[in-house]
């Protein structure tokens, strides 16, 4: 299934990202109102406004497609589902930190076939279609060819979920064995893997709207994406993105 199959969807996603980015920047560092959802995650005015806009535009262009968004849940029933995270990194966004993005993906059946990460405060956009390769600001990108963790960089999300567990101890050993480590969190670490700036990104738990575009982009850049146990990415599960070459070493190091 070639990437050209979804060129129209990607072009439309790019249009949505342009609008979403403009909307988000109009709120960014202007004290957006923050409220807290029952799961104790934050939501801002920008999250709600952007997701509403994207749902409306998708309804016009692809009325038969379903939509799953972080704020509004699932709407419609179709083999094709658009997946939306209006602002990934809401805590950063609310705090005036530039590492946040608008995330869009298309899922057909059980497969993620198109993904887009728009990070306007960083001036960066990442995109991919299944079989069509991955781009960074419109230029093709590839993962690194680093062969071992000893020569690589490990990026981490939230460490709290790992603390005081056997797997947390193994993660700390993996970090110590790596040449370099940093904690960037959210979409950012996975995109660093995609463009060859890091070799692995590890997160304990992600929702589908967080992971969907990352799976397409990392894979199309030549990398590999699984859960910590090696299974396919899934809503509510862990996520390990790598350049592929170090993937088996990372999973082995984290295995119980």
C-alpha positions in Angstrom: 0.0 0.0 0.0 2.0 3.0 -1.3 2.2 6.3 0.5 0.8 8.1 -2.5 -2.6 6.5 -1.6 -2.8 9.0 1.2 -1.3 12.1 -0.4 -4.7 14.0 -0.4 -5.2 13.2 3.3 -1.7 14.4 4.2 -2.2 17.6 2.2 -5.4 18.2 4.1 -3.7 17.4 7.4 -1.1 20.0 6.5 -3.8 22.6 6.0 -5.4 21.7 9.3 -2.0 22.0 10.9 -1.4 25.5 9.5 -4.7 26.6 11.1 -4.1 24.7 14.4 -0.7 26.2 14.7 -1.9 29.7 14.2 -4.7 29.2 16.7 -2.3 27.7 19.3 0.3 30.5 18.9 -2.4 33.1 19.5 -3.0 31.5 23.0 0.6 30.6 23.7 2.2 32.7 26.5 -1.0 34.7 26.7 -2.1 33.0 30.0 -4.5 30.5 28.5 -7.2 29.3 30.9 -6.3 25.9 32.3 -8.8 23.5 33.8 -8.2 19.9 35.1 -10.0 16.8 33.8 -11.1 13.9 36.0 -7.9 12.1 35.2 -5.9 15.1 36.5 -4.5 16.1 33.1 -4.8 19.7 32.0 -6.9 21.1 29.2 -6.7 24.7 27.9 -9.0 26.9 25.8 -6.6 26.3 22.9 -7.1 22.5 23.2 -10.8 22.8 23.0 -10.9 25.4 20.2 -8.4 23.5 18.0 -10.1 20.2 18.3 -13.5 21.7 17.5 -12.0 23.3 14.4 -10.4 20.1 13.2 -13.6 18.1 13.8 -15.6 20.6 11.9 -13.2 20.7 8.9 -12.9 16.9 8.8 -16.7 16.7 8.8 -16.8 18.8 5.7 -14.0 17.2 3.7 -14.4 13.6 4.9 -17.9 13.3 6.2 -17.9 9.5 6.2 -14.8 9.2 8.4 -14.8 8.7 12.1 -12.8 11.0 14.4 -11.2 10.2 17.8 -9.9 13.2 19.7 -8.4 13.6 23.2 -11.1 16.1 24.3 -14.2 14.9 22.4 -13.8 11.1 22.2 -15.0 9.1 19.3 -17.5 10.4 16.8 -18.8 8.3 13.9 -18.2 4.7 12.8 -16.0 3.9 9.9 -13.0 1.8 8.8 -11.2 5.1 8.5 -10.6 7.1 11.7 -8.8 10.4 12.1 -7.0 10.7 15.4 -6.5 14.1 17.0 -4.5 15.5 19.8 -5.0 19.3 19.6 -2.0 20.1 21.8 0.4 17.4 22.9 2.4 18.8 25.8 -0.3 20.9 27.3 1.6 21.4 30.5 4.5 22.8 28.5 2.1 24.9 26.5 0.5 26.4 29.6 3.9 27.0 31.2 5.2 28.9 28.1 7.6 26.1 27.1 8.0 25.7 23.4 7.9 21.8 23.3 4.3 21.2 22.3 2.6 20.1 19.1 -0.6 19.6 17.2 -0.9 15.8 16.4 -2.9 14.3 13.5 -3.1 10.7 12.2 -5.2 8.6 10.0 -6.0 5.0 10.9 -7.4 2.6 8.3 -8.6 -0.7 9.8 -5.9 -1.5 12.4 -3.1 0.4 10.6 -1.8 3.9 11.1 -1.3 5.1 7.6 -0.6 8.9 7.9 0.9 11.0 10.7 1.7 14.6 11.2 3.4 16.4 14.1 3.2 20.2 13.9 5.4 22.1 16.4 5.0 25.8 15.5 6.8 27.2 18.5 9.8 25.2 17.5 9.4 26.0 13.8 9.2 22.3 13.0 6.8 19.9 11.2 7.2 16.2 10.8 5.0 14.1 8.5 4.8 10.6 6.9 2.5 8.3 5.0 2.7 4.6 5.0 5.1 3.5 2.3 5.8 7.2 1.4 8.7 8.0 3.7 9.0 10.6 6.4 9.9 14.3 6.3 11.2 17.0 8.6 10.1 20.5 7.4 9.5 19.0 4.0 12.8 17.3 3.6 13.3 13.5 3.8 14.7 12.3 7.1 16.2 9.0 8.4 17.0 7.5 11.7 20.7 7.1 12.7 22.9 4.1 12.0 24.3 3.9 15.5 24.5 0.2 16.4 24.7 0.0 20.2 23.4 1.9 23.2 26.9 2.4 24.4 27.3 4.8 21.4 23.8 6.2 21.5 21.5 8.6 23.1 18.5 7.6 25.2 15.6 10.0 25.6 13.0 9.6 28.4 9.5 10.8 29.2 8.1 10.8 32.7 10.3 8.8 35.2 7.7 8.8 38.0 5.9 5.7 36.7 9.1 3.7 36.6 10.3 4.7 40.1 10.7 2.0 42.7 10.0 -0.9 40.3 12.3 -3.6 39.0 11.8 -2.3 35.4 12.8 1.2 36.7 16.1 -0.2 38.0 16.7 -1.8 34.6 15.9 1.5 32.9 18.4 3.3 35.1 21.1 0.8 34.1 20.2 1.3 30.5 20.6 5.0 30.9 24.0 4.6 32.6 25.2 2.3 29.8 24.2 4.9 27.1 26.6 7.5 25.8 24.1 10.3 26.6 20.6 10.7 28.0 18.1 13.5 28.2 14.5 13.9 29.3 12.4 15.7 26.7 9.0 14.0 26.9 5.9 13.9 24.7 6.3 13.9 20.9 9.7 15.5 21.0 11.9 12.5 21.9 10.3 10.3 19.2 10.9 13.0 16.6 14.6 13.2 17.7 14.8 9.5 17.0 13.2 9.9 13.6 15.6 12.5 12.5 18.7 10.7 13.7 19.5 12.9 16.7 18.8 10.2 19.3 18.7 6.4 19.2 15.8 5.6 21.5 12.8 7.2 23.3 11.0 5.4 26.1 7.6 6.2 27.6 5.6 4.2 30.2 2.1 5.0 29.0 0.5 6.8 26.0 -3.0 7.2 24.7 -3.8 6.5 21.1 -4.0 10.2 20.2 -0.4 10.6 21.6 1.1 7.7 19.8 -0.7 7.3 16.4 1.3 9.8 14.3 4.6 8.9 16.0 4.2 5.2 14.9 3.9 6.2 11.2 6.7 8.8 11.3 9.3 6.8 13.2 8.6 3.7 11.1 8.7 5.6 7.8 12.0 7.2 8.9 13.5 3.7 9.1 13.0 3.1 12.8 11.0 0.7 14.9 8.2 1.2 17.4 6.8 -1.3 20.0 5.8 -1.5 23.6 8.4 -2.4 26.2 7.4 -6.1 25.9 7.9 -6.0 22.2 4.2 -6.0 21.3 2.5 -3.6 18.9 1.7 -0.1 20.2 -1.7 0.2 21.9 -3.9 2.7 23.6 -2.7 3.0 27.3 0.4 1.0 26.7 4.1 1.9 26.8 6.1 3.0 23.8 9.7 2.5 22.7 10.9 4.2 19.6 14.3 3.4 18.2 16.5 3.6 15.2 15.8 -0.2 14.8 19.5 -1.2 15.2 19.4 -0.9 19.0 15.8 -2.0 19.5 16.5 -5.6 20.5 19.2 -4.4 22.9 16.8 -1.9 24.6 14.0 -4.5 25.0 16.4 -7.1 26.4 17.7 -4.6 28.9 14.2 -3.7 30.1 12.8 -7.2 30.1 11.8 -8.7 33.4 
